Structure formats: C-alpha cells, structure tokens
Amino acid sequence: MLQLKAMVGELMMKNELLAEKARLLEGNAPGFP
C-alpha cells in the first residue's frame, strides 16, 4: 500500500511539472489553443 501511495505521489508531481511546462509554452506561443 505504501508503495502505491509513493507511485501516486510521484505521478502527481510529474503531472504538476508537465502542467507548468505547458503553461510556460502557452505563454511563449500566443497561437496556442
């Protein structure tokens, strides 16, 4: 169970990083939907 929680936490952190990258890309590309 602890291992599963650790995996979920890691995925959530990766998702946050990806979301931040997407936000930065959006700011750099005005034509981005």
C-alpha positions as CSV (number, residue, x, y, z in Angstrom):
1,M,0.0,0.0,0.0
2,L,2.8,2.4,0.9
3,Q,4.5,1.7,-2.5
4,L,1.2,2.6,-4.3
5,K,1.0,5.8,-2.4
6,A,4.5,6.7,-3.3
7,M,3.8,6.0,-7.0
8,V,0.7,8.1,-7.0
9,G,2.6,11.0,-5.3
10,E,5.3,10.7,-8.0
11,L,2.7,10.8,-10.8
12,M,1.0,13.8,-9.3
13,M,4.4,15.6,-9.1
14,K,5.2,14.8,-12.7
15,N,1.7,16.0,-13.7
16,E,2.3,19.3,-12.0
17,L,5.6,19.7,-13.7
18,L,4.0,18.9,-17.1
19,A,1.2,21.4,-16.4
20,E,3.8,24.1,-15.5
21,K,5.7,23.4,-18.7
22,A,2.5,23.6,-20.8
23,R,1.7,26.9,-19.1
24,L,5.2,28.3,-20.0
25,L,4.8,27.1,-23.6
26,E,1.3,28.7,-23.8
27,G,2.9,32.0,-22.6
28,N,5.5,31.7,-25.3
29,A,3.2,30.7,-28.1
30,P,0.2,33.2,-28.5
31,G,-1.5,31.0,-31.1
32,F,-1.6,28.0,-28.7
33,P,-5.2,26.9,-28.1
